[in-house]
Amino acid sequence: MSKPDLDIKIEEIKKLVTTTDYKSIDQGIDLSREINDKAIFETLLEGTRVYVDEERSYKREDGSTCYYHYPLIPGQLFRGRKDNQHFLNYALLNLIGYCPEIANVDSTINKKNIIGLQIQYPSWCKMTKEYNLTTGLKKFPMGICLLTNLKYIDFSECSLKNIPPEIEKLKNLESINLRNNNISLIPDQFGELINLKQVFLDSNKLNILPTTMNKLIHLQDNGGLWISGMLNLIIPETIKHFINTKIDVFYHFQLELIDWGVKKNIIQKTLDVDGTEEFTYQDYLFYSPEDPMLEEDEKYDTKWDRIANGIAVDADCPFSLLIKFIDSGGYYEVNENVNKSTKQIVINHPNLIKGLKPAGFGRYADPDTGEVIAKMQDGKLVAVEKAE
């Protein structure tokens, strides 16, 4: 194709990929792939790069470097407004995925080099005076499934509704953050991402997890999988044990405590000026279980112990919550620094005693697991650390 004809095609593609219509954008992407001239991608991707924050990095035990963020910095062509940026992001990510390796684009978006992608541009990056990409993504860009060297994807706080089966091609993924989207289904092919160490799915619209999740054998224990904030989520029985070893038991139990405390008005829930939920227990204001972690451990334990005590002594505290304070892997199994007085309060709560299963010789067991967790001693129940 002659240069004049190519220039005409480039202008045509520019118009298509910068519209607010997905059908037109896809036509522009398809036309780029059909012509397959590196000059098209070089022109469209001019100025686009991935920002690698070297200051916020750390060395792993194996000597490799881990970077916390990989925000995508769009070139001038793909910088829009709040109402249309998600269209531009979709087009841009597809073009990056389909770009020929021989194209002269920024090295950070070259197919063989790109290992991380983040759409939500973090507030701390404002200090770099880079373009602030404030809006996310509403349609998953199929093109990135060709970026097989990707290790980290952060599409959190976007408006994605589905994840395509083709994601299975990203075999090198180690972390994917999809929290706070509108995703209603995770495909079975997600289980093929066997190198995943961290998966963030919390606060979506999932009703069920695929049974193939148990193939993700490299997920970190006790925090590799995040699935909170979805009240209707069903975990199939065949993978329930696996999932329970991967979620953060302590964090999830704290969320349950907060939810029940709010319903009983033990904890007050309000919205701050930005519309973010905030909680108050007595004189303690917090937004989520992580908040106290920003303080010294001693203060953190004291504050959460106050909340736990306040809920544990309530006459209506249900067995389903009380048992989690003391059963295997429960609140006090995970966080041993918390005041043990709450554990003794729980073990003598009438609702707990009613729900326990007699195990003979003055012992009582969890009715679901059969594990002995309490025994009579000097006329009152005391917790046992393990079955006797």
C-alpha positions in Angstrom: 0.0 0.0 0.0 1.4 3.4 -1.0 2.1 5.9 1.7 -0.8 8.3 0.7 -3.2 5.4 0.7 -1.9 4.3 4.1 -2.2 7.8 5.5 -5.9 7.9 4.4 -6.5 4.5 6.1 -4.8 5.7 9.3 -7.1 8.7 9.5 -10.1 6.5 8.9 -9.0 4.2 11.7 -8.4 7.1 14.0 -12.0 8.2 13.6 -13.3 4.7 14.2 -11.3 3.9 17.4 -12.0 7.3 19.1 -15.8 7.1 18.8 -18.2 6.2 21.6 -19.6 3.2 19.9 -18.1 -0.3 20.5 -19.1 -1.6 17.1 -17.2 1.3 15.3 -14.2 0.8 17.6 -14.1 -2.9 16.8 -14.3 -2.1 13.1 -11.3 0.2 13.5 -9.4 -2.5 15.4 -10.2 -5.1 12.7 -9.1 -2.8 9.9 -5.8 -2.2 11.7 -5.2 -5.9 12.0 -6.3 -6.6 8.4 -3.8 -4.1 7.0 -1.2 -5.2 9.5 1.2 -2.4 8.8 3.4 -1.4 11.8 3.1 2.3 10.8 -0.6 2.2 11.7 0.2 1.1 15.3 3.2 3.4 15.6 1.0 6.3 14.7 -2.0 5.3 16.9 0.2 4.4 19.9 2.4 7.4 19.8 3.0 8.7 23.3 1.4 5.7 25.0 3.4 3.8 27.7 3.1 2.0 30.9 4.4 3.9 33.9 6.6 1.7 36.1 7.0 3.1 39.6 10.5 2.1 40.5 10.4 3.9 43.9 7.6 1.8 45.1 9.2 -1.5 44.5 10.8 -4.3 46.5 13.1 -7.3 46.0 11.6 -10.7 46.3 13.4 -13.6 47.9 14.4 -14.9 44.5 16.1 -11.6 43.6 13.5 -10.4 41.2 11.9 -6.9 41.5 8.2 -6.5 42.2 6.5 -3.2 41.3 3.2 -2.3 42.9 1.6 -0.4 40.0 1.7 -0.4 36.2 -0.7 2.4 35.2 -1.3 2.8 31.5 -0.5 6.3 30.3 -2.4 7.0 27.1 -1.0 9.1 24.2 -2.7 12.3 23.3 -5.1 10.6 20.8 -6.6 8.5 23.6 -7.1 11.2 26.3 -10.7 11.9 26.7 -13.3 13.1 29.2 -14.9 11.4 32.1 -17.9 10.2 30.0 -15.9 8.7 27.1 -12.6 7.6 28.5 -13.7 4.0 29.0 -14.3 3.7 25.2 -10.8 5.1 24.6 -9.3 2.7 27.1 -11.0 -0.2 25.4 -9.6 0.8 22.0 -6.1 1.5 23.3 -5.7 -1.8 25.2 -6.8 -3.7 22.1 -4.3 -1.9 19.9 -1.5 -2.7 22.4 -2.5 -6.3 22.3 -2.6 -6.6 18.5 0.5 -4.4 17.9 3.3 -6.2 16.0 6.4 -6.8 18.0 8.5 -5.1 15.3 6.5 -1.8 15.6 8.5 1.1 17.0 6.4 1.9 20.0 7.5 2.6 23.6 9.3 -0.3 25.0 7.0 -0.5 28.0 4.0 -1.5 25.7 6.0 -3.9 23.5 4.4 -7.3 23.6 7.5 -9.0 24.8 8.2 -6.5 27.5 4.8 -5.6 29.0 4.3 -7.5 32.3 1.8 -5.2 34.1 -1.4 -3.2 33.3 -3.4 -1.0 35.5 -6.3 1.1 34.4 -7.2 3.0 37.5 -4.6 5.6 37.9 -3.6 5.9 41.6 -3.8 9.2 43.3 -0.2 9.2 44.4 0.8 9.3 40.7 -0.5 12.8 40.5 2.8 13.9 41.9 4.4 12.7 38.6 2.2 15.2 36.7 1.2 12.4 34.4 -2.3 12.2 32.8 -4.8 11.2 35.5 -6.8 8.3 34.1 -9.9 8.6 36.3 -12.3 6.4 34.5 -12.1 2.7 33.8 -13.3 0.0 31.5 -16.7 -1.3 30.7 -15.9 -3.9 28.0 -13.1 -6.4 28.3 -10.5 -5.8 25.6 -9.8 -9.2 23.9 -6.5 -8.0 22.5 -4.7 -8.1 25.8 -5.2 -11.9 25.8 -2.3 -11.9 23.4 0.0 -10.2 25.9 1.2 -13.6 27.2 4.0 -12.1 29.3 1.6 -10.3 31.5 2.0 -11.0 35.2 -0.1 -8.3 36.8 -3.5 -6.9 35.8 -5.4 -4.3 37.8 -8.8 -3.5 36.4 -10.3 -2.7 39.7 -13.1 -0.2 40.2 -14.1 -0.3 36.6 -17.5 -1.4 35.2 -16.7 -4.8 33.7 -19.5 -7.2 33.4 -17.8 -10.3 32.2 -14.5 -12.0 31.8 -14.0 -13.9 28.4 -12.9 -17.6 28.3 -9.9 -16.4 26.2 -8.3 -15.1 29.4 -6.9 -18.6 29.8 -4.1 -17.6 27.3 -2.5 -15.4 30.0 -0.6 -18.4 31.5 2.0 -16.2 33.2 -0.5 -14.1 35.3 0.5 -14.0 39.0 -2.0 -11.4 40.2 -5.3 -10.1 38.8 -7.4 -7.4 40.6 -11.0 -7.3 39.4 -12.5 -6.0 42.7 -15.4 -3.5 42.6 -16.7 -4.3 39.1 -20.1 -5.7 37.9 -18.8 -9.1 37.0 -21.6 -11.8 37.2 -19.7 -14.8 35.8 -16.2 -16.2 36.0 -15.6 -18.7 33.2 -14.3 -22.2 33.8 -11.2 -21.3 31.8 -10.1 -19.1 34.7 -8.8 -22.2 36.3 -6.2 -22.5 33.6 -4.3 -19.5 35.0 -2.3 -21.9 37.2 0.4 -19.4 38.1 -1.9 -17.0 39.9 -0.8 -16.2 43.4 -3.4 -13.5 44.1 -7.0 -13.0 42.9 -9.2 -10.1 43.9 -12.9 -10.7 43.0 -14.5 -8.9 46.0 -17.5 -6.6 45.5 -18.7 -7.9 42.2 -22.0 -9.5 41.3 -21.0 -13.2 41.3 -23.5 -15.8 42.3 -21.1 -18.8 42.1 -17.4 -19.6 41.7 -16.4 -22.1 39.0 -15.3 -25.5 40.3 -12.1 -25.1 38.3 -10.8 -22.6 40.9 -9.2 -25.5 42.8 -6.7 -25.8 39.9 -5.1 -22.5 41.1 -2.7 -24.4 43.3 -0.3 -21.5 43.6 -2.8 -19.2 45.2 -1.4 -17.9 48.5 -2.9 -19.4 51.6 -4.9 -17.2 54.0 -5.2 -14.2 51.6 -4.6 -15.3 48.1 -8.3 -15.1 47.2 -10.6 -12.1 48.0 -14.3 -12.7 47.6 -16.0 -10.5 50.2 -18.9 -8.2 49.5 -21.1 -10.6 47.6 -24.0 -11.8 49.7 -25.4 -14.2 47.1 -22.1 -15.9 46.3 -22.3 -19.7 46.3 -19.1 -21.8 46.8 -19.6 -25.3 45.4 -19.1 -28.0 48.0 -16.4 -29.7 45.9 -14.1 -26.6 46.2 -15.3 -25.2 49.6 -12.3 -26.6 51.5 -9.8 -25.3 48.9 -11.5 -21.8 48.9 -11.5 -21.6 52.7 -7.7 -22.2 52.8 -7.1 -19.3 50.3 -9.4 -16.5 51.7 -8.2 -14.3 54.6 -10.2 -15.9 57.5 -9.5 -13.1 59.9 -10.6 -10.4 57.5 -13.8 -12.2 56.4 -14.8 -12.8 60.0 -14.2 -9.1 60.8 -16.6 -8.2 57.9 -19.2 -10.5 59.4 -18.8 -8.9 62.7 -19.2 -5.4 61.2 -22.3 -6.5 59.2 -24.0 -8.0 62.2 -23.0 -5.1 64.5 -24.6 -2.7 62.1 -27.8 -4.6 61.9 -28.0 -4.6 65.7 -27.0 -1.0 66.0 -23.9 -1.9 68.0 -21.9 -0.3 65.2 -23.3 2.8 63.4 -22.9 3.0 59.6 -22.9 6.4 57.8 -21.6 7.8 54.5 -18.9 10.4 54.4 -18.8 13.3 52.0 -17.5 11.1 49.2 -20.2 8.5 49.6 -17.8 6.0 51.3 -19.2 3.9 54.1 -17.8 4.7 57.5 -18.4 2.9 60.8 -18.4 4.0 64.4 -18.1 1.8 67.5 -18.3 4.0 70.6 -15.6 6.6 70.0 -13.8 4.6 67.3 -14.3 5.7 63.6 -13.2 3.3 60.9 -13.9 2.5 57.2 -12.9 -1.2 57.0 -10.9 -3.8 58.9 -7.7 -2.6 57.3 -7.9 0.9 58.9 -6.4 0.0 62.3 -3.5 -1.8 60.6 -2.1 1.7 59.7 -1.5 2.1 63.5 0.6 0.3 65.9 -0.3 -3.4 66.4 -1.1 -2.9 70.1 -3.7 -0.2 69.2 -5.1 -2.3 66.4 -5.6 -5.3 68.6 -7.1 -3.2 71.4 -9.7 -1.6 69.1 -10.8 -4.8 67.4 -11.0 -6.5 70.8 -13.4 -3.8 72.0 -15.6 -4.4 68.9 -15.4 -8.2 69.4 -16.3 -7.9 73.1 -19.2 -5.6 72.3 -20.7 -8.1 69.9 -19.8 -11.3 71.9 -21.7 -10.1 75.0 -24.8 -9.2 73.2 -27.6 -11.6 74.2 -28.7 -12.0 70.5 -25.3 -12.8 69.1 -26.0 -15.9 66.9 -24.3 -19.3 67.2 -23.1 -18.9 63.6 -20.9 -16.0 64.7 -20.0 -17.2 68.2 -18.6 -20.5 66.9 -16.2 -18.7 64.6 -14.5 -17.1 67.5 -13.2 -20.4 68.8 -13.4 -23.1 66.2 -10.4 -24.3 64.2 -9.0 -21.4 62.1 -11.3 -18.9 63.8 -10.7 -15.4 65.0 -8.5 -16.3 67.9 -6.7 -19.0 66.0 -5.5 -16.5 63.5 -4.9 -13.5 65.7 -3.3 -14.8 68.9 -2.5 -11.3 70.3 -6.1 -10.4 71.0 -7.3 -10.3 74.6 -8.3 -13.9 75.5 -11.1 -12.6 77.8 -13.4 -12.4 74.8 -12.9 -16.0 74.1 -14.0 -16.9 77.6 -17.1 -14.7 77.2 -18.0 -16.4 74.0 -17.5 -20.0 75.4 -20.1 -19.3 78.1 -22.6 -17.5 75.9 -26.0 -19.2 76.1 -26.4 -19.2 72.3 -23.1 -21.0 71.9 -23.9 -23.6 74.5 -27.2 -24.3 72.9 -25.7 -24.9 69.6 -22.8 -27.2 70.7 -23.0 -30.9 70.4 -22.3 -33.0 73.5 -19.2 -35.2 72.9 -19.2 -37.1 76.2 -17.2 -36.7 79.4 -18.2 -33.1 79.8 -16.9 -32.1 76.3 -18.7 -30.2 73.6 -18.0 -30.2 69.8 -18.7 -28.1 66.8 -21.9 -29.8 65.3 -20.6 -29.3 61.7 -17.0 -30.5 62.1 -17.2 -32.7 65.2 -14.1 -31.0 66.6 -14.1 -30.8 70.4 -13.8 -27.1 71.3 -14.9 -26.8 74.9 -15.1 -28.8 78.2 -16.6 -28.4 81.6 -14.1 -27.3 84.2 -14.9 -26.1 87.8 -18.5 -25.8 86.8 -18.1 -23.7 83.7 -17.1 -24.2 80.1 -13.5 -23.5 79.0 -12.1 -23.6 75.5 -9.7 -26.4 74.5 -7.0 -25.8 72.0 -7.5 -29.1 70.2 -9.6 -32.2 70.5 -8.9 -34.2 73.6 
